[in-house]
Amino acid sequence: MNSMSYKGYTAHIEYDERDTVFIGRIIGIRGIISFHGETVADLQAALYQAINDYLSDCAERGIQPEKPASGELLLQVPPDVHNRALIAAKRAGKSMNQWASEVLSHAVHAGE
């Protein structure tokens, strides 16, 4: 995935051949924050401006800005999967949290 990050927010970047412009959209939040630029430098400046505008708007309205993933994940799985994961973590000499974090990280990077 082509991406850019700023202040903890990550944007997915695509190139639109028809309009010859890079288009970015912040991912990981419900709100829609998008921006564009003709060059990478323009795109980066537009990302910074979009995030700064979003944070300023939230402050002016007195609301908390949405944050991307907090790092806490509540997950429900079938009991047999949970049991097998506990066994795998124990065999690896890790806590369930450490083991699950490594497995998820590996799966995410394998899909890139």
HUMOGI-V84225 format. One line per field, one symbol per residue. phi: phi as a letter, one per 30 degrees, with the letter a starting at -180 (. if undefined). burial: b if it has 24 or more other C-alpha atoms within 12 Angstrom, else e. A space follows every 50 residues. Layout:
# HUMOGI-V84225
phi=???
burial=???
This chain:
# HUMOGI-V84225
phi=.dbbbahicccdcbccddchbdbbbdcjbddcbbaaadbddddddddedd dddddddddddicdddcdedjcbcbcbeeddeddddddddddibdedddd dddddddddddd
burial=eeebbeeebbbbbbeeeeeeebbbbbbeeeeebbbbbeeeeebbebbbeb beebbeeeeeeeeebeeeeeeeeeeeeeeeeeeebeeeeeeeeeeeeeeb eeeeeeeeeeee
